[in-house]
């Protein structure tokens, strides 16, 4: 942690649910806005701060946010289902389902887990999670 708490006006953080640490919030924010849009959002916040007539200068809260985002990107955490250590073929094989929306739903569920706990983005761990999902679906039927 960089020792700086998030401010209520942090770039788009004020509309995120209160979930866990700033690292988790940052990964979820990156997933929602898309890595390709991060630089534009920072530029927009800087331009807004400089052009709002208050002449407050560079927004102080942006630097801790930039460090958090940079750290998450450097750590190369999974932010999309394509970043997972498994793919749709693994899902279909483990769950015994054909291609379709259920495959995507399973991958999205796994991604939610990985966003909260990046260390779980390992092939065997995710396969075990799929097996648990399969077992819980069997008991509900």
Buried (B, 14 or more C-beta within 10 A) or exposed (E): EEEBEBBEEBBEBEEBEEEEEBBBBBBBBBBEBEEEEBEEBBEEBEEEBBEEEEEEEEBEBBEBBEBBBEBBBEEEBBBEBEEBBBEBEBBBEBBEBEEEEBBEEBBEBBBEBBBBEBEBBBEEBBBEBBEEBBEEEEEEE
